[in-house]
């Protein structure tokens, strides 16, 4: 989604770690430092 893209871009720009529960961010693992929390069932 556009919102996810903006969140990821901001994390990259700030050099931040993206903490999330959204499996859609997994495709950005090579671009954004991430910490994935357990996904909701």
CHARMM-style PDB file with segment names, atoms N, HN, CA, C and O in Angstrom:
ATOM      1  N   UNK     1       0.842  -1.188   0.000  1.00  0.00      PROA
ATOM      2  CA  UNK     1       0.000   0.000   0.000  1.00  0.00      PROA
ATOM      3  C   UNK     1       0.882   1.245   0.000  1.00  0.00      PROA
ATOM      4  O   UNK     1       2.072   1.178   0.310  1.00  0.00      PROA
ATOM      5  N   UNK     2       0.299   2.348  -0.343  1.00  0.00      PROA
ATOM      6  HN  UNK     2      -0.667   2.402  -0.595  1.00  0.00      PROA
ATOM      7  CA  UNK     2       1.031   3.609  -0.340  1.00  0.00      PROA
ATOM      8  C   UNK     2       1.516   3.945   1.062  1.00  0.00      PROA
ATOM      9  O   UNK     2       2.638   4.423   1.234  1.00  0.00      PROA
ATOM     10  N   UNK     3       0.690   3.700   2.052  1.00  0.00      PROA
ATOM     11  HN  UNK     3      -0.220   3.312   1.913  1.00  0.00      PROA
ATOM     12  CA  UNK     3       1.084   3.994   3.440  1.00  0.00      PROA
ATOM     13  C   UNK     3       2.295   3.157   3.846  1.00  0.00      PROA
ATOM     14  O   UNK     3       3.213   3.675   4.483  1.00  0.00      PROA
ATOM     15  N   UNK     4       2.311   1.876   3.489  1.00  0.00      PROA
ATOM     16  HN  UNK     4       1.565   1.456   2.972  1.00  0.00      PROA
ATOM     17  CA  UNK     4       3.452   1.013   3.809  1.00  0.00      PROA
ATOM     18  C   UNK     4       4.720   1.523   3.129  1.00  0.00      PROA
ATOM     19  O   UNK     4       5.792   1.527   3.733  1.00  0.00      PROA
ATOM     20  N   UNK     5       4.600   1.949   1.888  1.00  0.00      PROA
ATOM     21  HN  UNK     5       3.728   1.946   1.397  1.00  0.00      PROA
ATOM     22  CA  UNK     5       5.754   2.463   1.152  1.00  0.00      PROA
ATOM     23  C   UNK     5       6.302   3.725   1.802  1.00  0.00      PROA
ATOM     24  O   UNK     5       7.518   3.894   1.900  1.00  0.00      PROA
ATOM     25  N   UNK     6       5.426   4.602   2.241  1.00  0.00      PROA
ATOM     26  HN  UNK     6       4.439   4.465   2.161  1.00  0.00      PROA
ATOM     27  CA  UNK     6       5.867   5.829   2.906  1.00  0.00      PROA
ATOM     28  C   UNK     6       6.549   5.522   4.236  1.00  0.00      PROA
ATOM     29  O   UNK     6       7.566   6.131   4.567  1.00  0.00      PROA
ATOM     30  N   UNK     7       6.003   4.592   4.988  1.00  0.00      PROA
ATOM     31  HN  UNK     7       5.177   4.097   4.718  1.00  0.00      PROA
ATOM     32  CA  UNK     7       6.601   4.196   6.266  1.00  0.00      PROA
ATOM     33  C   UNK     7       7.992   3.615   6.037  1.00  0.00      PROA
ATOM     34  O   UNK     7       8.939   3.968   6.741  1.00  0.00      PROA
ATOM     35  N   UNK     8       8.117   2.726   5.057  1.00  0.00      PROA
ATOM     36  HN  UNK     8       7.348   2.439   4.486  1.00  0.00      PROA
ATOM     37  CA  UNK     8       9.410   2.113   4.760  1.00  0.00      PROA
ATOM     38  C   UNK     8      10.417   3.159   4.285  1.00  0.00      PROA
ATOM     39  O   UNK     8      11.576   3.131   4.699  1.00  0.00      PROA
ATOM     40  N   UNK     9       9.991   4.070   3.431  1.00  0.00      PROA
ATOM     41  HN  UNK     9       9.050   4.093   3.095  1.00  0.00      PROA
ATOM     42  CA  UNK     9      10.883   5.112   2.929  1.00  0.00      PROA
ATOM     43  C   UNK     9      11.369   6.006   4.060  1.00  0.00      PROA
ATOM     44  O   UNK     9      12.538   6.390   4.086  1.00  0.00      PROA
ATOM     45  N   UNK    10      10.499   6.336   4.984  1.00  0.00      PROA
ATOM     46  HN  UNK    10       9.549   6.024   4.963  1.00  0.00      PROA
ATOM     47  CA  UNK    10      10.887   7.167   6.119  1.00  0.00      PROA
ATOM     48  C   UNK    10      11.896   6.430   7.001  1.00  0.00      PROA
ATOM     49  O   UNK    10      12.854   7.035   7.481  1.00  0.00      PROA
ATOM     50  N   UNK    11      11.687   5.133   7.215  1.00  0.00      PROA
ATOM     51  HN  UNK    11      10.908   4.642   6.825  1.00  0.00      PROA
ATOM     52  CA  UNK    11      12.626   4.342   8.013  1.00  0.00      PROA
ATOM     53  C   UNK    11      14.008   4.329   7.361  1.00  0.00      PROA
ATOM     54  O   UNK    11      15.019   4.470   8.048  1.00  0.00      PROA
ATOM     55  N   UNK    12      14.055   4.161   6.046  1.00  0.00      PROA
ATOM     56  HN  UNK    12      13.233   4.046   5.487  1.00  0.00      PROA
ATOM     57  CA  UNK    12      15.329   4.176   5.330  1.00  0.00      PROA
ATOM     58  C   UNK    12      15.982   5.544   5.463  1.00  0.00      PROA
ATOM     59  O   UNK    12      17.171   5.637   5.767  1.00  0.00      PROA
ATOM     60  N   UNK    13      15.220   6.597   5.240  1.00  0.00      PROA
ATOM     61  HN  UNK    13      14.254   6.522   4.992  1.00  0.00      PROA
ATOM     62  CA  UNK    13      15.741   7.961   5.299  1.00  0.00      PROA
ATOM     63  C   UNK    13      16.321   8.280   6.672  1.00  0.00      PROA
ATOM     64  O   UNK    13      17.344   8.957   6.774  1.00  0.00      PROA
ATOM     65  N   UNK    14      15.675   7.799   7.717  1.00  0.00      PROA
ATOM     66  HN  UNK    14      14.844   7.249   7.633  1.00  0.00      PROA
ATOM     67  CA  UNK    14      16.106   8.091   9.083  1.00  0.00      PROA
ATOM     68  C   UNK    14      17.141   7.097   9.609  1.00  0.00      PROA
ATOM     69  O   UNK    14      17.685   7.288  10.696  1.00  0.00      PROA
ATOM     70  N   UNK    15      17.413   6.047   8.852  1.00  0.00      PROA
ATOM     71  HN  UNK    15      16.970   5.891   7.968  1.00  0.00      PROA
ATOM     72  CA  UNK    15      18.325   5.011   9.316  1.00  0.00      PROA
ATOM     73  C   UNK    15      17.742   4.232  10.480  1.00  0.00      PROA
ATOM     74  O   UNK    15      18.474   3.732  11.334  1.00  0.00      PROA
ATOM     75  N   UNK    16      16.424   4.131  10.510  1.00  0.00      PROA
ATOM     76  HN  UNK    16      15.829   4.537   9.816  1.00  0.00      PROA
ATOM     77  CA  UNK    16      15.712   3.489  11.614  1.00  0.00      PROA
ATOM     78  C   UNK    16      15.469   2.012  11.333  1.00  0.00      PROA
ATOM     79  O   UNK    16      15.593   1.544  10.201  1.00  0.00      PROA
ATOM     80  N   UNK    17      15.122   1.298  12.388  1.00  0.00      PROA
ATOM     81  HN  UNK    17      15.021   1.679  13.307  1.00  0.00      PROA
ATOM     82  CA  UNK    17      14.694  -0.091  12.263  1.00  0.00      PROA
ATOM     83  C   UNK    17      13.175  -0.092  12.226  1.00  0.00      PROA
ATOM     84  O   UNK    17      12.526   0.481  13.102  1.00  0.00      PROA
ATOM     85  N   UNK    18      12.616  -0.726  11.228  1.00  0.00      PROA
ATOM     86  HN  UNK    18      13.142  -1.191  10.516  1.00  0.00      PROA
ATOM     87  CA  UNK    18      11.170  -0.810  11.065  1.00  0.00      PROA
ATOM     88  C   UNK    18      10.655  -1.995  11.877  1.00  0.00      PROA
ATOM     89  O   UNK    18      10.946  -3.146  11.551  1.00  0.00      PROA
ATOM     90  N   UNK    19       9.898  -1.718  12.923  1.00  0.00      PROA
ATOM     91  HN  UNK    19       9.662  -0.783  13.187  1.00  0.00      PROA
ATOM     92  CA  UNK    19       9.308  -2.761  13.759  1.00  0.00      PROA
ATOM     93  C   UNK    19       7.864  -2.919  13.309  1.00  0.00      PROA
ATOM     94  O   UNK    19       7.106  -1.949  13.278  1.00  0.00      PROA
ATOM     95  N   UNK    20       7.482  -4.161  12.955  1.00  0.00      PROA
ATOM     96  HN  UNK    20       8.097  -4.949  12.980  1.00  0.00      PROA
ATOM     97  CA  UNK    20       6.160  -4.350  12.357  1.00  0.00      PROA
ATOM     98  C   UNK    20       5.607  -5.740  12.610  1.00  0.00      PROA
ATOM     99  O   UNK    20       6.310  -6.637  13.075  1.00  0.00      PROA
ATOM    100  N   UNK    21       4.330  -5.896  12.292  1.00  0.00      PROA
ATOM    101  HN  UNK    21       3.759  -5.168  11.915  1.00  0.00      PROA
ATOM    102  CA  UNK    21       3.629  -7.187  12.320  1.00  0.00      PROA
ATOM    103  C   UNK    21       3.045  -7.516  10.953  1.00  0.00      PROA
ATOM    104  O   UNK    21       2.220  -8.422  10.836  1.00  0.00      PROA
ATOM    105  N   UNK    22       3.452  -6.807   9.941  1.00  0.00      PROA
ATOM    106  HN  UNK    22       4.122  -6.071  10.036  1.00  0.00      PROA
ATOM    107  CA  UNK    22       2.845  -6.902   8.619  1.00  0.00      PROA
ATOM    108  C   UNK    22       3.722  -7.717   7.666  1.00  0.00      PROA
ATOM    109  O   UNK    22       4.823  -7.278   7.334  1.00  0.00      PROA
ATOM    110  N   UNK    23       3.268  -8.882   7.221  1.00  0.00      PROA
ATOM    111  HN  UNK    23       2.373  -9.238   7.491  1.00  0.00      PROA
ATOM    112  CA  UNK    23       4.093  -9.697   6.323  1.00  0.00      PROA
ATOM    113  C   UNK    23       4.388  -9.019   4.982  1.00  0.00      PROA
ATOM    114  O   UNK    23       5.294  -9.450   4.269  1.00  0.00      PROA
ATOM    115  N   UNK    24       3.654  -7.985   4.631  1.00  0.00      PROA
ATOM    116  HN  UNK    24       2.918  -7.635   5.211  1.00  0.00      PROA
ATOM    117  CA  UNK    24       3.917  -7.283   3.371  1.00  0.00      PROA
ATOM    118  C   UNK    24       5.268  -6.569   3.388  1.00  0.00      PROA
ATOM    119  O   UNK    24       5.817  -6.289   2.322  1.00  0.00      PROA
ATOM    120  N   UNK    25       5.815  -6.270   4.555  1.00  0.00      PROA
ATOM    121  HN  UNK    25       5.369  -6.498   5.421  1.00  0.00      PROA
ATOM    122  CA  UNK    25       7.124  -5.623   4.633  1.00  0.00      PROA
ATOM    123  C   UNK    25       8.264  -6.603   4.365  1.00  0.00      PROA
ATOM    124  O   UNK    25       9.389  -6.171   4.116  1.00  0.00      PROA
ATOM    125  N   UNK    26       8.004  -7.902   4.410  1.00  0.00      PROA
ATOM    126  HN  UNK    26       7.089  -8.252   4.613  1.00  0.00      PROA
ATOM    127  CA  UNK    26       9.060  -8.897   4.219  1.00  0.00      PROA
ATOM    128  C   UNK    26       9.774  -8.738   2.878  1.00  0.00      PROA
ATOM    129  O   UNK    26      10.970  -9.013   2.782  1.00  0.00      PROA
ATOM    130  N   UNK    27       9.067  -8.305   1.857  1.00  0.00      PROA
ATOM    131  HN  UNK    27       8.096  -8.082   1.934  1.00  0.00      PROA
ATOM    132  CA  UNK    27       9.687  -8.145   0.533  1.00  0.00      PROA
ATOM    133  C   UNK    27      10.716  -7.014   0.512  1.00  0.00      PROA
ATOM    134  O   UNK    27      11.516  -6.925  -0.419  1.00  0.00      PROA
ATOM    135  N   UNK    28      10.702  -6.158   1.520  1.00  0.00      PROA
ATOM    136  HN  UNK    28      10.053  -6.230   2.276  1.00  0.00      PROA
ATOM    137  CA  UNK    28      11.636  -5.035   1.589  1.00  0.00      PROA
ATOM    138  C   UNK    28      12.831  -5.319   2.497  1.00  0.00      PROA
ATOM    139  O   UNK    28      13.579  -4.405   2.841  1.00  0.00      PROA
ATOM    140  N   UNK    29      13.011  -6.570   2.882  1.00  0.00      PROA
ATOM    141  HN  UNK    29      12.403  -7.313   2.603  1.00  0.00      PROA
ATOM    142  CA  UNK    29      14.046  -6.925   3.862  1.00  0.00      PROA
ATOM    143  C   UNK    29      15.452  -6.493   3.431  1.00  0.00      PROA
ATOM    144  O   UNK    29      16.283  -6.170   4.280  1.00  0.00      PROA
ATOM    145  N   UNK    30      15.722  -6.482   2.139  1.00  0.00      PROA
ATOM    146  HN  UNK    30      15.047  -6.744   1.449  1.00  0.00      PROA
ATOM    147  CA  UNK    30      17.053  -6.082   1.671  1.00  0.00      PROA
ATOM    148  C   UNK    30      17.223  -4.566   1.635  1.00  0.00      PROA
ATOM    149  O   UNK    30      18.346  -4.074   1.523  1.00  0.00      PROA
ATOM    150  N   UNK    31      16.134  -3.828   1.726  1.00  0.00      PROA
ATOM    151  HN  UNK    31      15.222  -4.228   1.817  1.00  0.00      PROA
ATOM    152  CA  UNK    31      16.195  -2.371   1.629  1.00  0.00      PROA
ATOM    153  C   UNK    31      16.040  -1.661   2.966  1.00  0.00      PROA
ATOM    154  O   UNK    31      16.560  -0.562   3.155  1.00  0.00      PROA
ATOM    155  N   UNK    32      15.326  -2.289   3.887  1.00  0.00      PROA
ATOM    156  HN  UNK    32      14.904  -3.182   3.732  1.00  0.00      PROA
ATOM    157  CA  UNK    32      14.977  -1.655   5.158  1.00  0.00      PROA
ATOM    158  C   UNK    32      15.388  -2.579   6.297  1.00  0.00      PROA
ATOM    159  O   UNK    32      15.072  -3.768   6.285  1.00  0.00      PROA
ATOM    160  N   UNK    33      16.097  -2.025   7.285  1.00  0.00      PROA
ATOM    161  HN  UNK    33      16.354  -1.059   7.295  1.00  0.00      PROA
ATOM    162  CA  UNK    33      16.374  -2.832   8.483  1.00  0.00      PROA
ATOM    163  C   UNK    33      15.057  -3.047   9.205  1.00  0.00      PROA
ATOM    164  O   UNK    33      14.289  -2.107   9.409  1.00  0.00      PROA
ATOM    165  N   UNK    34      14.796  -4.303   9.594  1.00  0.00      PROA
ATOM    166  HN  UNK    34      15.419  -5.067   9.427  1.00  0.00      PROA
ATOM    167  CA  UNK    34      13.488  -4.646  10.151  1.00  0.00      PROA
ATOM    168  C   UNK    34      13.603  -5.528  11.378  1.00  0.00      PROA
ATOM    169  O   UNK    34      14.569  -6.271  11.551  1.00  0.00      PROA
ATOM    170  N   UNK    35      12.603  -5.426  12.213  1.00  0.00      PROA
ATOM    171  HN  UNK    35      11.818  -4.822  12.073  1.00  0.00      PROA
ATOM    172  CA  UNK    35      12.385  -6.362  13.316  1.00  0.00      PROA
ATOM    173  C   UNK    35      10.923  -6.759  13.227  1.00  0.00      PROA
ATOM    174  O   UNK    35      10.036  -5.961  13.528  1.00  0.00      PROA
ATOM    175  N   UNK    36      10.676  -7.992  12.815  1.00  0.00      PROA
ATOM    176  HN  UNK    36      11.397  -8.640  12.570  1.00  0.00      PROA
ATOM    177  CA  UNK    36       9.297  -8.461  12.651  1.00  0.00      PROA
ATOM    178  C   UNK    36       8.796  -9.044  13.966  1.00  0.00      PROA
ATOM    179  O   UNK    36       9.444  -9.906  14.559  1.00  0.00      PROA
ATOM    180  N   UNK    37       7.664  -8.579  14.406  1.00  0.00      PROA
ATOM    181  HN  UNK    37       7.137  -7.879  13.923  1.00  0.00      PROA
ATOM    182  CA  UNK    37       6.991  -9.129  15.573  1.00  0.00      PROA
ATOM    183  C   UNK    37       6.149 -10.312  15.118  1.00  0.00      PROA
ATOM    184  O   UNK    37       5.906 -10.464  13.921  1.00  0.00      PROA
ATOM    185  N   UNK    38       5.696 -11.158  16.047  1.00  0.00      PROA
ATOM    186  HN  UNK    38       5.894 -11.035  17.020  1.00  0.00      PROA
ATOM    187  CA  UNK    38       4.835 -12.286  15.631  1.00  0.00      PROA
ATOM    188  C   UNK    38       3.597 -11.776  14.893  1.00  0.00      PROA
ATOM    189  O   UNK    38       2.950 -10.817  15.314  1.00  0.00      PROA
ATOM    190  N   UNK    39       3.289 -12.441  13.788  1.00  0.00      PROA
ATOM    191  HN  UNK    39       3.815 -13.220  13.446  1.00  0.00      PROA
ATOM    192  CA  UNK    39       2.135 -12.047  12.986  1.00  0.00      PROA
ATOM    193  C   UNK    39       0.838 -12.454  13.663  1.00  0.00      PROA
ATOM    194  O   UNK    39       0.777 -13.440  14.396  1.00  0.00      PROA
ATOM    195  N   UNK    40      -0.196 -11.667  13.397  1.00  0.00      PROA
ATOM    196  HN  UNK    40      -0.147 -10.866  12.801  1.00  0.00      PROA
ATOM    197  CA  UNK    40      -1.531 -12.023  13.879  1.00  0.00      PROA
ATOM    198  C   UNK    40      -2.046 -13.204  13.071  1.00  0.00      PROA
ATOM    199  O   UNK    40      -1.728 -13.339  11.889  1.00  0.00      PROA
ATOM    200  N   UNK    41      -2.820 -14.036  13.692  1.00  0.00      PROA
ATOM    201  HN  UNK    41      -3.078 -13.926  14.652  1.00  0.00      PROA
ATOM    202  CA  UNK    41      -3.411 -15.192  12.998  1.00  0.00      PROA
ATOM    203  C   UNK    41      -4.709 -14.792  12.348  1.00  0.00      PROA
ATOM    204  OT1 UNK    41      -5.363 -15.620  11.714  1.00  0.00      PROA
TER     205      UNK     41
END
